[in-house]
Amino acid sequence: MEVLSYLIPISLFLGGLGLAGFFWMLKARQFDDPDGDSQRILSDEFDDKPKQ
């Protein structure tokens, strides 16, 4: 049980680090792709119909 006193703070730190990285990527607009979205709508590359 003594090991939990080490693992819980480490896991909280790593979770916070991941959350901070996620918010940093949102702030840096890493997930925005307006040009790709507009081109993807017009593309016939991915049809819903199965190939025969």
C-alpha angles and dihedrals in degrees: 000000000000090000090064089066086065101036099050096056091043092052092046090050093049092046091051090048091053092047091049090050091050092051090046090054091049090051091048089052093237092152098051116104109157094158093051092049093052092049093045092058092056096044121102092196095105110045123181090222118093116241116251 
